[in-house]
Amino acid sequence: MLKTCSFDTLLDEADRAIQREPIIHAENEALRSVVESTRANIAAAFAQHKRVSARLRPAYVTIHID
């Protein structure tokens, strides 16, 4: 899934993906940590009117800031 959205929506989508996947707790927490650590970068990108998109996959989230 590739979409452009607000950073809050992006983080909500990532949280839902984390909760859906039957991967071990440590991997879930590592993924959540990565998602949360990008919050400032995503907010800054929106402040600069850049496009932010995310590709959510079962075990990872790829975030693109153009």
PQR file of N, CA, C, O and H, with PARSE charges and radii, in Angstrom:
ATOM      1  N   MET A   1       0.854  -1.154   0.000 -0.4000 1.5000
ATOM      2  CA  MET A   1       0.000   0.000   0.000 -0.0000 2.0000
ATOM      3  C   MET A   1       0.908   1.228   0.000  0.5500 1.7000
ATOM      4  O   MET A   1       1.805   1.338   0.835 -0.5500 1.4000
ATOM      5  N   LEU A   2       0.683   2.126  -0.910 -0.4000 1.5000
ATOM      6  CA  LEU A   2       1.446   3.367  -0.978 -0.0000 2.0000
ATOM      7  C   LEU A   2       0.452   4.503  -0.894  0.5500 1.7000
ATOM      8  O   LEU A   2      -0.500   4.555  -1.673 -0.5500 1.4000
ATOM      9  H   LEU A   2      -0.046   2.036  -1.589  0.4000 1.0000
ATOM     10  N   LYS A   3       0.662   5.416   0.045 -0.4000 1.5000
ATOM     11  CA  LYS A   3      -0.291   6.499   0.206 -0.0000 2.0000
ATOM     12  C   LYS A   3       0.423   7.745   0.687  0.5500 1.7000
ATOM     13  O   LYS A   3       1.514   7.680   1.254 -0.5500 1.4000
ATOM     14  H   LYS A   3       1.436   5.373   0.677  0.4000 1.0000
ATOM     15  N   THR A   4      -0.212   8.878   0.451 -0.4000 1.5000
ATOM     16  CA  THR A   4       0.259  10.147   0.977 -0.0000 2.0000
ATOM     17  C   THR A   4      -0.781  10.606   1.985  0.5500 1.7000
ATOM     18  O   THR A   4      -1.974  10.621   1.683 -0.5500 1.4000
ATOM     19  H   THR A   4      -1.098   8.930  -0.010  0.4000 1.0000
ATOM     20  N   CYS A   5      -0.338  10.982   3.185 -0.4000 1.5000
ATOM     21  CA  CYS A   5      -1.280  11.299   4.245 -0.0000 2.0000
ATOM     22  C   CYS A   5      -0.600  12.164   5.297  0.5500 1.7000
ATOM     23  O   CYS A   5       0.593  12.453   5.207 -0.5500 1.4000
ATOM     24  H   CYS A   5       0.632  10.971   3.430  0.4000 1.0000
ATOM     25  N   SER A   6      -1.378  12.572   6.295 -0.4000 1.5000
ATOM     26  CA  SER A   6      -0.794  13.326   7.403 -0.0000 2.0000
ATOM     27  C   SER A   6       0.120  12.407   8.207  0.5500 1.7000
ATOM     28  O   SER A   6      -0.032  11.186   8.160 -0.5500 1.4000
ATOM     29  H   SER A   6      -2.347  12.338   6.368  0.4000 1.0000
ATOM     30  N   PHE A   7       1.060  12.981   8.938 -0.4000 1.5000
ATOM     31  CA  PHE A   7       1.976  12.120   9.686 -0.0000 2.0000
ATOM     32  C   PHE A   7       1.268  11.379  10.808  0.5500 1.7000
ATOM     33  O   PHE A   7       1.681  10.275  11.159 -0.5500 1.4000
ATOM     34  H   PHE A   7       1.183  13.973   8.976  0.4000 1.0000
ATOM     35  N   ASP A   8       0.214  11.949  11.383 -0.4000 1.5000
ATOM     36  CA  ASP A   8      -0.546  11.221  12.400 -0.0000 2.0000
ATOM     37  C   ASP A   8      -1.216   9.995  11.790  0.5500 1.7000
ATOM     38  O   ASP A   8      -1.217   8.917  12.385 -0.5500 1.4000
ATOM     39  H   ASP A   8      -0.122  12.847  11.097  0.4000 1.0000
ATOM     40  N   THR A   9      -1.784  10.166  10.603 -0.4000 1.5000
ATOM     41  CA  THR A   9      -2.404   9.038   9.910 -0.0000 2.0000
ATOM     42  C   THR A   9      -1.363   7.982   9.576  0.5500 1.7000
ATOM     43  O   THR A   9      -1.618   6.786   9.716 -0.5500 1.4000
ATOM     44  H   THR A   9      -1.783  11.042  10.120  0.4000 1.0000
ATOM     45  N   LEU A  10      -0.197   8.421   9.138 -0.4000 1.5000
ATOM     46  CA  LEU A  10       0.887   7.493   8.820 -0.0000 2.0000
ATOM     47  C   LEU A  10       1.253   6.654  10.040  0.5500 1.7000
ATOM     48  O   LEU A  10       1.394   5.435   9.936 -0.5500 1.4000
ATOM     49  H   LEU A  10       0.010   9.393   9.024  0.4000 1.0000
ATOM     50  N   LEU A  11       1.408   7.295  11.187 -0.4000 1.5000
ATOM     51  CA  LEU A  11       1.764   6.560  12.398 -0.0000 2.0000
ATOM     52  C   LEU A  11       0.631   5.645  12.841  0.5500 1.7000
ATOM     53  O   LEU A  11       0.885   4.544  13.330 -0.5500 1.4000
ATOM     54  H   LEU A  11       1.294   8.285  11.272  0.4000 1.0000
ATOM     55  N   ASP A  12      -0.614   6.081  12.680 -0.4000 1.5000
ATOM     56  CA  ASP A  12      -1.753   5.224  13.003 -0.0000 2.0000
ATOM     57  C   ASP A  12      -1.760   3.983  12.121  0.5500 1.7000
ATOM     58  O   ASP A  12      -2.004   2.877  12.604 -0.5500 1.4000
ATOM     59  H   ASP A  12      -0.820   6.976  12.283  0.4000 1.0000
ATOM     60  N   GLU A  13      -1.493   4.161  10.836 -0.4000 1.5000
ATOM     61  CA  GLU A  13      -1.442   3.025   9.902 -0.0000 2.0000
ATOM     62  C   GLU A  13      -0.331   2.063  10.304  0.5500 1.7000
ATOM     63  O   GLU A  13      -0.518   0.846  10.288 -0.5500 1.4000
ATOM     64  H   GLU A  13      -1.294   5.059  10.444  0.4000 1.0000
ATOM     65  N   ALA A  14       0.813   2.606  10.662 -0.4000 1.5000
ATOM     66  CA  ALA A  14       1.933   1.758  11.071 -0.0000 2.0000
ATOM     67  C   ALA A  14       1.583   0.989  12.343  0.5500 1.7000
ATOM     68  O   ALA A  14       1.899  -0.196  12.453 -0.5500 1.4000
ATOM     69  H   ALA A  14       0.965   3.594  10.676  0.4000 1.0000
ATOM     70  N   ASP A  15       0.935   1.645  13.303 -0.4000 1.5000
ATOM     71  CA  ASP A  15       0.521   0.962  14.528 -0.0000 2.0000
ATOM     72  C   ASP A  15      -0.450  -0.171  14.224  0.5500 1.7000
ATOM     73  O   ASP A  15      -0.352  -1.248  14.814 -0.5500 1.4000
ATOM     74  H   ASP A  15       0.678   2.608  13.214  0.4000 1.0000
ATOM     75  N   ARG A  16      -1.383   0.064  13.310 -0.4000 1.5000
ATOM     76  CA  ARG A  16      -2.331  -0.999  12.936 -0.0000 2.0000
ATOM     77  C   ARG A  16      -1.596  -2.166  12.280  0.5500 1.7000
ATOM     78  O   ARG A  16      -1.913  -3.327  12.539 -0.5500 1.4000
ATOM     79  H   ARG A  16      -1.462   0.938  12.832  0.4000 1.0000
ATOM     80  N   ALA A  17      -0.625  -1.862  11.439 -0.4000 1.5000
ATOM     81  CA  ALA A  17       0.146  -2.926  10.790 -0.0000 2.0000
ATOM     82  C   ALA A  17       0.913  -3.737  11.831  0.5500 1.7000
ATOM     83  O   ALA A  17       0.992  -4.962  11.737 -0.5500 1.4000
ATOM     84  H   ALA A  17      -0.367  -0.919  11.228  0.4000 1.0000
ATOM     85  N   ILE A  18       1.473  -3.055  12.815 -0.4000 1.5000
ATOM     86  CA  ILE A  18       2.210  -3.735  13.882 -0.0000 2.0000
ATOM     87  C   ILE A  18       1.274  -4.671  14.645  0.5500 1.7000
ATOM     88  O   ILE A  18       1.637  -5.812  14.931 -0.5500 1.4000
ATOM     89  H   ILE A  18       1.409  -2.060  12.892  0.4000 1.0000
ATOM     90  N   GLN A  19       0.082  -4.200  14.972 -0.4000 1.5000
ATOM     91  CA  GLN A  19      -0.859  -4.997  15.755 -0.0000 2.0000
ATOM     92  C   GLN A  19      -1.398  -6.191  14.977  0.5500 1.7000
ATOM     93  O   GLN A  19      -1.719  -7.217  15.576 -0.5500 1.4000
ATOM     94  H   GLN A  19      -0.213  -3.273  14.740  0.4000 1.0000
ATOM     95  N   ARG A  20      -1.504  -6.077  13.655 -0.4000 1.5000
ATOM     96  CA  ARG A  20      -2.057  -7.156  12.821 -0.0000 2.0000
ATOM     97  C   ARG A  20      -1.092  -8.310  12.638  0.5500 1.7000
ATOM     98  O   ARG A  20      -1.518  -9.450  12.455 -0.5500 1.4000
ATOM     99  H   ARG A  20      -1.243  -5.243  13.169  0.4000 1.0000
ATOM    100  N   GLU A  21       0.196  -8.033  12.684 -0.4000 1.5000
ATOM    101  CA  GLU A  21       1.164  -9.040  12.275 -0.0000 2.0000
ATOM    102  C   GLU A  21       1.557  -9.990  13.400  0.5500 1.7000
ATOM    103  O   GLU A  21       1.843  -9.554  14.515 -0.5500 1.4000
ATOM    104  H   GLU A  21       0.542  -7.107  12.832  0.4000 1.0000
ATOM    105  N   PRO A  22       1.569 -11.292  13.105 -0.5600 1.5000
ATOM    106  CA  PRO A  22       1.947 -12.285  14.116  0.2800 2.0000
ATOM    107  C   PRO A  22       3.469 -12.455  14.191  0.5500 1.7000
ATOM    108  O   PRO A  22       3.990 -13.556  14.015 -0.5500 1.4000
ATOM    109  N   ILE A  23       4.168 -11.351  14.453 -0.4000 1.5000
ATOM    110  CA  ILE A  23       5.619 -11.436  14.599 -0.0000 2.0000
ATOM    111  C   ILE A  23       5.952 -11.254  16.066  0.5500 1.7000
ATOM    112  O   ILE A  23       5.142 -10.724  16.827 -0.5500 1.4000
ATOM    113  H   ILE A  23       3.744 -10.456  14.596  0.4000 1.0000
ATOM    114  N   ILE A  24       7.129 -11.685  16.469 -0.4000 1.5000
ATOM    115  CA  ILE A  24       7.436 -11.699  17.900 -0.0000 2.0000
ATOM    116  C   ILE A  24       7.448 -10.294  18.492  0.5500 1.7000
ATOM    117  O   ILE A  24       7.670  -9.307  17.790 -0.5500 1.4000
ATOM    118  H   ILE A  24       7.788 -12.115  15.851  0.4000 1.0000
ATOM    119  N   HIS A  25       7.206 -10.226  19.786 -0.4000 1.5000
ATOM    120  CA  HIS A  25       7.063  -8.948  20.490 -0.0000 2.0000
ATOM    121  C   HIS A  25       8.273  -8.040  20.280  0.5500 1.7000
ATOM    122  O   HIS A  25       8.104  -6.842  20.053 -0.5500 1.4000
ATOM    123  H   HIS A  25       7.026 -11.027  20.357  0.4000 1.0000
ATOM    124  N   ALA A  26       9.467  -8.576  20.349 -0.4000 1.5000
ATOM    125  CA  ALA A  26      10.675  -7.750  20.204 -0.0000 2.0000
ATOM    126  C   ALA A  26      10.703  -7.074  18.839  0.5500 1.7000
ATOM    127  O   ALA A  26      11.094  -5.912  18.734 -0.5500 1.4000
ATOM    128  H   ALA A  26       9.603  -9.549  20.534  0.4000 1.0000
ATOM    129  N   GLU A  27      10.294  -7.786  17.798 -0.4000 1.5000
ATOM    130  CA  GLU A  27      10.260  -7.192  16.464 -0.0000 2.0000
ATOM    131  C   GLU A  27       9.191  -6.112  16.393  0.5500 1.7000
ATOM    132  O   GLU A  27       9.410  -5.064  15.785 -0.5500 1.4000
ATOM    133  H   GLU A  27       9.977  -8.730  17.883  0.4000 1.0000
ATOM    134  N   ASN A  28       8.040  -6.354  17.006 -0.4000 1.5000
ATOM    135  CA  ASN A  28       6.994  -5.332  17.047 -0.0000 2.0000
ATOM    136  C   ASN A  28       7.501  -4.067  17.722  0.5500 1.7000
ATOM    137  O   ASN A  28       7.288  -2.963  17.222 -0.5500 1.4000
ATOM    138  H   ASN A  28       7.863  -7.205  17.500  0.4000 1.0000
ATOM    139  N   GLU A  29       8.164  -4.227  18.848 -0.4000 1.5000
ATOM    140  CA  GLU A  29       8.660  -3.069  19.587 -0.0000 2.0000
ATOM    141  C   GLU A  29       9.755  -2.348  18.810  0.5500 1.7000
ATOM    142  O   GLU A  29       9.827  -1.119  18.841 -0.5500 1.4000
ATOM    143  H   GLU A  29       8.337  -5.124  19.254  0.4000 1.0000
ATOM    144  N   ALA A  30      10.602  -3.092  18.117 -0.4000 1.5000
ATOM    145  CA  ALA A  30      11.637  -2.458  17.296 -0.0000 2.0000
ATOM    146  C   ALA A  30      10.997  -1.651  16.177  0.5500 1.7000
ATOM    147  O   ALA A  30      11.430  -0.535  15.888 -0.5500 1.4000
ATOM    148  H   ALA A  30      10.543  -4.090  18.091  0.4000 1.0000
ATOM    149  N   LEU A  31       9.975  -2.205  15.549 -0.4000 1.5000
ATOM    150  CA  LEU A  31       9.274  -1.497  14.480 -0.0000 2.0000
ATOM    151  C   LEU A  31       8.589  -0.253  15.029  0.5500 1.7000
ATOM    152  O   LEU A  31       8.657   0.815  14.420 -0.5500 1.4000
ATOM    153  H   LEU A  31       9.623  -3.111  15.784  0.4000 1.0000
ATOM    154  N   ARG A  32       7.939  -0.382  16.162 -0.4000 1.5000
ATOM    155  CA  ARG A  32       7.271   0.766  16.770 -0.0000 2.0000
ATOM    156  C   ARG A  32       8.296   1.856  17.094  0.5500 1.7000
ATOM    157  O   ARG A  32       8.028   3.042  16.904 -0.5500 1.4000
ATOM    158  H   ARG A  32       7.884  -1.249  16.657  0.4000 1.0000
ATOM    159  N   SER A  33       9.455   1.453  17.578 -0.4000 1.5000
ATOM    160  CA  SER A  33      10.511   2.414  17.904 -0.0000 2.0000
ATOM    161  C   SER A  33      10.973   3.166  16.663  0.5500 1.7000
ATOM    162  O   SER A  33      11.179   4.378  16.707 -0.5500 1.4000
ATOM    163  H   SER A  33       9.673   0.489  17.733  0.4000 1.0000
ATOM    164  N   VAL A  34      11.135   2.450  15.564 -0.4000 1.5000
ATOM    165  CA  VAL A  34      11.550   3.090  14.310 -0.0000 2.0000
ATOM    166  C   VAL A  34      10.485   4.073  13.841  0.5500 1.7000
ATOM    167  O   VAL A  34      10.799   5.195  13.446 -0.5500 1.4000
ATOM    168  H   VAL A  34      10.968   1.465  15.528  0.4000 1.0000
ATOM    169  N   VAL A  35       9.237   3.653  13.884 -0.4000 1.5000
ATOM    170  CA  VAL A  35       8.147   4.532  13.458 -0.0000 2.0000
ATOM    171  C   VAL A  35       8.105   5.787  14.325  0.5500 1.7000
ATOM    172  O   VAL A  35       8.008   6.900  13.807 -0.5500 1.4000
ATOM    173  H   VAL A  35       8.982   2.741  14.205  0.4000 1.0000
ATOM    174  N   GLU A  36       8.179   5.610  15.630 -0.4000 1.5000
ATOM    175  CA  GLU A  36       8.118   6.761  16.532 -0.0000 2.0000
ATOM    176  C   GLU A  36       9.321   7.682  16.350  0.5500 1.7000
ATOM    177  O   GLU A  36       9.189   8.900  16.474 -0.5500 1.4000
ATOM    178  H   GLU A  36       8.258   4.706  16.051  0.4000 1.0000
ATOM    179  N   SER A  37      10.481   7.123  16.059 -0.4000 1.5000
ATOM    180  CA  SER A  37      11.680   7.957  15.917 -0.0000 2.0000
ATOM    181  C   SER A  37      11.640   8.816  14.656  0.5500 1.7000
ATOM    182  O   SER A  37      12.419   9.760  14.525 -0.5500 1.4000
ATOM    183  H   SER A  37      10.588   6.134  15.958  0.4000 1.0000
ATOM    184  N   THR A  38      10.743   8.498  13.737 -0.4000 1.5000
ATOM    185  CA  THR A  38      10.641   9.302  12.510 -0.0000 2.0000
ATOM    186  C   THR A  38       9.628  10.436  12.637  0.5500 1.7000
ATOM    187  O   THR A  38       9.482  11.235  11.712 -0.5500 1.4000
ATOM    188  H   THR A  38      10.110   7.731  13.843  0.4000 1.0000
ATOM    189  N   ARG A  39       8.927  10.519  13.765 -0.4000 1.5000
ATOM    190  CA  ARG A  39       7.856  11.508  13.918 -0.0000 2.0000
ATOM    191  C   ARG A  39       8.338  12.927  13.612  0.5500 1.7000
ATOM    192  O   ARG A  39       7.670  13.656  12.880 -0.5500 1.4000
ATOM    193  H   ARG A  39       9.046   9.870  14.516  0.4000 1.0000
ATOM    194  N   ALA A  40       9.476  13.325  14.155 -0.4000 1.5000
ATOM    195  CA  ALA A  40       9.984  14.684  13.936 -0.0000 2.0000
ATOM    196  C   ALA A  40      10.332  14.914  12.470  0.5500 1.7000
ATOM    197  O   ALA A  40      10.058  15.986  11.930 -0.5500 1.4000
ATOM    198  H   ALA A  40      10.019  12.733  14.750  0.4000 1.0000
ATOM    199  N   ASN A  41      10.931  13.924  11.823 -0.4000 1.5000
ATOM    200  CA  ASN A  41      11.279  14.068  10.407 -0.0000 2.0000
ATOM    201  C   ASN A  41      10.033  14.218   9.544  0.5500 1.7000
ATOM    202  O   ASN A  41      10.012  15.029   8.619 -0.5500 1.4000
ATOM    203  H   ASN A  41      11.153  13.053  12.261  0.4000 1.0000
ATOM    204  N   ILE A  42       9.005  13.448   9.839 -0.4000 1.5000
ATOM    205  CA  ILE A  42       7.770  13.528   9.067 -0.0000 2.0000
ATOM    206  C   ILE A  42       7.103  14.882   9.287  0.5500 1.7000
ATOM    207  O   ILE A  42       6.637  15.512   8.338 -0.5500 1.4000
ATOM    208  H   ILE A  42       9.022  12.789  10.591  0.4000 1.0000
ATOM    209  N   ALA A  43       7.058  15.327  10.546 -0.4000 1.5000
ATOM    210  CA  ALA A  43       6.456  16.625  10.850 -0.0000 2.0000
ATOM    211  C   ALA A  43       7.207  17.745  10.142  0.5500 1.7000
ATOM    212  O   ALA A  43       6.591  18.666   9.606 -0.5500 1.4000
ATOM    213  H   ALA A  43       7.437  14.815  11.317  0.4000 1.0000
ATOM    214  N   ALA A  44       8.526  17.671  10.138 -0.4000 1.5000
ATOM    215  CA  ALA A  44       9.337  18.692   9.464 -0.0000 2.0000
ATOM    216  C   ALA A  44       9.082  18.680   7.962  0.5500 1.7000
ATOM    217  O   ALA A  44       9.017  19.736   7.334 -0.5500 1.4000
ATOM    218  H   ALA A  44       9.027  16.923  10.574  0.4000 1.0000
ATOM    219  N   ALA A  45       8.939  17.495   7.387 -0.4000 1.5000
ATOM    220  CA  ALA A  45       8.678  17.390   5.951 -0.0000 2.0000
ATOM    221  C   ALA A  45       7.340  18.039   5.606  0.5500 1.7000
ATOM    222  O   ALA A  45       7.237  18.761   4.615 -0.5500 1.4000
ATOM    223  H   ALA A  45       8.992  16.636   7.897  0.4000 1.0000
ATOM    224  N   PHE A  46       6.313  17.783   6.423 -0.4000 1.5000
ATOM    225  CA  PHE A  46       5.021  18.413   6.176 -0.0000 2.0000
ATOM    226  C   PHE A  46       5.115  19.922   6.333  0.5500 1.7000
ATOM    227  O   PHE A  46       4.499  20.665   5.570 -0.5500 1.4000
ATOM    228  H   PHE A  46       6.397  17.196   7.228  0.4000 1.0000
ATOM    229  N   ALA A  47       5.882  20.380   7.315 -0.4000 1.5000
ATOM    230  CA  ALA A  47       6.036  21.821   7.524 -0.0000 2.0000
ATOM    231  C   ALA A  47       6.683  22.486   6.313  0.5500 1.7000
ATOM    232  O   ALA A  47       6.436  23.657   6.027 -0.5500 1.4000
ATOM    233  H   ALA A  47       6.383  19.776   7.935  0.4000 1.0000
ATOM    234  N   GLN A  48       7.509  21.725   5.609 -0.4000 1.5000
ATOM    235  CA  GLN A  48       8.182  22.239   4.411 -0.0000 2.0000
ATOM    236  C   GLN A  48       7.396  21.902   3.143  0.5500 1.7000
ATOM    237  O   GLN A  48       7.894  22.090   2.034 -0.5500 1.4000
ATOM    238  H   GLN A  48       7.710  20.773   5.841  0.4000 1.0000
ATOM    239  N   HIS A  49       6.177  21.408   3.307 -0.4000 1.5000
ATOM    240  CA  HIS A  49       5.286  21.077   2.184 -0.0000 2.0000
ATOM    241  C   HIS A  49       5.897  20.031   1.254  0.5500 1.7000
ATOM    242  O   HIS A  49       5.711  20.082   0.038 -0.5500 1.4000
ATOM    243  H   HIS A  49       5.772  21.255   4.209  0.4000 1.0000
ATOM    244  N   LYS A  50       6.621  19.093   1.833 -0.4000 1.5000
ATOM    245  CA  LYS A  50       7.157  17.986   1.047 -0.0000 2.0000
ATOM    246  C   LYS A  50       6.134  16.858   1.035  0.5500 1.7000
ATOM    247  O   LYS A  50       5.228  16.810   1.867 -0.5500 1.4000
ATOM    248  H   LYS A  50       6.773  19.051   2.820  0.4000 1.0000
ATOM    249  N   ARG A  51       6.296  15.959   0.081 -0.4000 1.5000
ATOM    250  CA  ARG A  51       5.396  14.806   0.010 -0.0000 2.0000
ATOM    251  C   ARG A  51       5.975  13.680   0.860  0.5500 1.7000
ATOM    252  O   ARG A  51       7.158  13.357   0.749 -0.5500 1.4000
ATOM    253  H   ARG A  51       7.032  15.998  -0.595  0.4000 1.0000
ATOM    254  N   VAL A  52       5.156  13.096   1.695 -0.4000 1.5000
ATOM    255  CA  VAL A  52       5.579  11.982   2.536 -0.0000 2.0000
ATOM    256  C   VAL A  52       4.696  10.790   2.195  0.5500 1.7000
ATOM    257  O   VAL A  52       3.470  10.897   2.212 -0.5500 1.4000
ATOM    258  H   VAL A  52       4.195  13.359   1.785  0.4000 1.0000
ATOM    259  N   SER A  53       5.307   9.674   1.891 -0.4000 1.5000
ATOM    260  CA  SER A  53       4.527   8.476   1.613 -0.0000 2.0000
ATOM    261  C   SER A  53       5.127   7.314   2.385  0.5500 1.7000
ATOM    262  O   SER A  53       6.302   7.332   2.750 -0.5500 1.4000
ATOM    263  H   SER A  53       6.304   9.587   1.877  0.4000 1.0000
ATOM    264  N   ALA A  54       4.310   6.313   2.624 -0.4000 1.5000
ATOM    265  CA  ALA A  54       4.775   5.155   3.378 -0.0000 2.0000
ATOM    266  C   ALA A  54       4.298   3.884   2.706  0.5500 1.7000
ATOM    267  O   ALA A  54       3.177   3.807   2.202 -0.5500 1.4000
ATOM    268  H   ALA A  54       3.355   6.298   2.326  0.4000 1.0000
ATOM    269  N   ARG A  55       5.157   2.905   2.709 -0.4000 1.5000
ATOM    270  CA  ARG A  55       4.790   1.583   2.217 -0.0000 2.0000
ATOM    271  C   ARG A  55       4.791   0.661   3.431  0.5500 1.7000
ATOM    272  O   ARG A  55       5.834   0.417   4.039 -0.5500 1.4000
ATOM    273  H   ARG A  55       6.068   2.968   3.118  0.4000 1.0000
ATOM    274  N   LEU A  56       3.618   0.156   3.773 -0.4000 1.5000
ATOM    275  CA  LEU A  56       3.484  -0.720   4.924 -0.0000 2.0000
ATOM    276  C   LEU A  56       3.509  -2.161   4.454  0.5500 1.7000
ATOM    277  O   LEU A  56       2.725  -2.562   3.594 -0.5500 1.4000
ATOM    278  H   LEU A  56       2.771   0.354   3.279  0.4000 1.0000
ATOM    279  N   ARG A  57       4.403  -2.919   5.017 -0.4000 1.5000
ATOM    280  CA  ARG A  57       4.532  -4.341   4.700 -0.0000 2.0000
ATOM    281  C   ARG A  57       4.410  -5.125   6.006  0.5500 1.7000
ATOM    282  O   ARG A  57       4.421  -4.528   7.083 -0.5500 1.4000
ATOM    283  H   ARG A  57       5.040  -2.593   5.716  0.4000 1.0000
ATOM    284  N   PRO A  58       4.295  -6.437   5.930 -0.5600 1.5000
ATOM    285  CA  PRO A  58       4.099  -7.203   7.161  0.2800 2.0000
ATOM    286  C   PRO A  58       5.143  -6.949   8.256  0.5500 1.7000
ATOM    287  O   PRO A  58       4.780  -6.866   9.429 -0.5500 1.4000
ATOM    288  N   ALA A  59       6.393  -6.826   7.911 -0.4000 1.5000
ATOM    289  CA  ALA A  59       7.413  -6.713   8.959 -0.0000 2.0000
ATOM    290  C   ALA A  59       8.173  -5.399   8.940  0.5500 1.7000
ATOM    291  O   ALA A  59       9.122  -5.234   9.706 -0.5500 1.4000
ATOM    292  H   ALA A  59       6.687  -6.893   6.958  0.4000 1.0000
ATOM    293  N   TYR A  60       7.787  -4.466   8.090 -0.4000 1.5000
ATOM    294  CA  TYR A  60       8.523  -3.201   8.077 -0.0000 2.0000
ATOM    295  C   TYR A  60       7.700  -2.081   7.468  0.5500 1.7000
ATOM    296  O   TYR A  60       6.700  -2.319   6.790 -0.5500 1.4000
ATOM    297  H   TYR A  60       7.016  -4.600   7.467  0.4000 1.0000
ATOM    298  N   VAL A  61       8.135  -0.869   7.720 -0.4000 1.5000
ATOM    299  CA  VAL A  61       7.513   0.322   7.147 -0.0000 2.0000
ATOM    300  C   VAL A  61       8.601   1.092   6.429  0.5500 1.7000
ATOM    301  O   VAL A  61       9.643   1.384   7.015 -0.5500 1.4000
ATOM    302  H   VAL A  61       8.947  -0.676   8.271  0.4000 1.0000
ATOM    303  N   THR A  62       8.376   1.425   5.170 -0.4000 1.5000
ATOM    304  CA  THR A  62       9.316   2.261   4.432 -0.0000 2.0000
ATOM    305  C   THR A  62       8.683   3.629   4.271  0.5500 1.7000
ATOM    306  O   THR A  62       7.571   3.748   3.758 -0.5500 1.4000
ATOM    307  H   THR A  62       7.529   1.189   4.693  0.4000 1.0000
ATOM    308  N   ILE A  63       9.388   4.659   4.706 -0.4000 1.5000
ATOM    309  CA  ILE A  63       8.872   6.021   4.617 -0.0000 2.0000
ATOM    310  C   ILE A  63       9.722   6.799   3.634  0.5500 1.7000
ATOM    311  O   ILE A  63      10.947   6.833   3.748 -0.5500 1.4000
ATOM    312  H   ILE A  63      10.292   4.562   5.122  0.4000 1.0000
ATOM    313  N   HIS A  64       9.062   7.428   2.660 -0.4000 1.5000
ATOM    314  CA  HIS A  64       9.755   8.236   1.659 -0.0000 2.0000
ATOM    315  C   HIS A  64       9.400   9.697   1.879  0.5500 1.7000
ATOM    316  O   HIS A  64       8.227  10.047   2.003 -0.5500 1.4000
ATOM    317  H   HIS A  64       8.066   7.400   2.567  0.4000 1.0000
ATOM    318  N   ILE A  65      10.414  10.544   1.927 -0.4000 1.5000
ATOM    319  CA  ILE A  65      10.188  11.986   1.999 -0.0000 2.0000
ATOM    320  C   ILE A  65      10.840  12.596   0.775  0.5500 1.7000
ATOM    321  O   ILE A  65      12.061  12.549   0.627 -0.5500 1.4000
ATOM    322  H   ILE A  65      11.368  10.260   1.826  0.4000 1.0000
ATOM    323  N   ASP A  66      10.019  13.175  -0.117 -0.4000 1.5000
ATOM    324  CA  ASP A  66      10.521  13.767  -1.357 -0.0000 2.0000
ATOM    325  C   ASP A  66      10.641  15.264  -1.214  0.5500 1.7000
ATOM    326  O   ASP A  66      11.048  15.943  -2.156 -0.5500 1.4000
ATOM    327  H   ASP A  66       9.027  13.213   0.002  0.4000 1.0000
TER
END
